[in-house]
Amino acid sequence: SQQGEEDPQALSIQEGENATMNCSYKTSINNLQWYRQNSGRGLVHLILIRSNEREKHSGRLRVTLDTSKKSSSLLITASRAADTASYFCATDRSNDYKLSFGAGTTVTVRA
Amino acid sequence: DGGITQSPKYLFRKEGQNVTLSCEQNLNHDAMYWYRQDPGQGLRLIYYSQIVNDFQKGDIAEGYSVSREKKESFPLTVTSAQKNPTAFYLCATEGGERSDTQYFGPGTRLTVL
C-alpha cells in the first residue's frame, strides 16, 4: 500500500536553480527516506531522516520532516543536469519493517 | 547498484508462460525484497525475506512465487496466474551497518507478448 504521496508529480527547472519537492504520509513512522531513480535504472538511496529529527543535510540536499503535519520536503540546491531523475520518498512504518514508496516526483533540469 | 545483480535486463515472454527473474547479492545482507514498478508509479512490494528459508507476502503477491534457499539469492517467478505481468521488477537488499536503508539492483524489464 502506498503511504507516501509526492508533490508535484513533475518539475522542470533551469540549471543552477533550486528544486523542492514534498512528501505527505498517513501513519506514524520510524523514519522517512528519499531515493533517486534515473530512467530505467534501480533506486539509489539519498538520505534518511528519523522521526525525532527535523532537518538533515547531505551535500546539496536538504531534507525536513514535520511529524505533526506528516510531511517532508527535499530541497536540491544549485541543480545540475545530472540531477534529472525521479525522486521517491519512502516511509518505514512504525509497526512493521517494510518501506512504502510514493509515486515520485520527476525532475528535469534544463541546461 | 553495486553488489546486487539482476538478470536478464530485458525479458520477453509469451502469455501463459512462467518466467523466473534472478536476483543475486554479495553484500551479505539478510533481508531481500522484490518490487514491481509500473509507468509513472511508485514501487509496490511483491514478496520479502528477512532470513534464509523464510519469506512473506507483500502487498501484491498474487501470481508470483519466490524461494530463499541461499542468503545470496532470491529468485522471483512470475506465473501465468499474474494478470498483468508486464512491468519493471526491482530487487533490493537491506542489512549491514545501515540496516534501515535498502540497496537496489538495476532491475529487469519484463514484457509479455
Interface residues (C-beta under 8 A of the other chain):
Chain A: S1 Q2 G4 N30 N31 Q33 Y35 G40 R41 G42 L43 V44 H45 L48 F88 A90 D92 Y97 K98 L99 F101 G102 A103 G104
Chain B: D1 I4 A31 Y35 G40 Q41 G42 L43 R44 L45 Y48 Q50 G58 D59 F88 L90 A92 D100 T101 Q102 Y103 F104 G105 P106 G107 R109
